[in-house]
Amino acid sequence: MLKSLTFEVFGDVQGVNFRHYAREKAKQLKLVGYCRNTESGSVAGKVQGSPSAVEEYKKFLRYEGSPVSTVHDAKFKEEDLPNGQLEYKSFRVTH
């Protein structure tokens, strides 16, 4: 069963290449979806893929990020994908 993870990461995560590193990690883990900056200063998005890849991505978002980011908190909502259908074809950064 494929998983879907909606996330929002809080802290010093804008203007520090966080989204770039998030995209590269998603590609490495073969995840699809997106991430974007929010008006409140967080980074939010959604990824989809294998359960193990989604779990590793959660750890990356919470504990790694970019070399100069500081994550204070991360919120996650994980769901099974109905019928195993991915909503996205790739991972992209939006603004």
Secondary structure, DSSP 8 states (H G I E B T S, - for coil): --EEEEEEEEEE-SSSSHHHHHHHHHHHTT-EEEEEE-TTS-EEEEEEE-HHHHHHHHHHHHHTSSTT-EEEEEEEEEEE-GGG--S-SSEEEE-
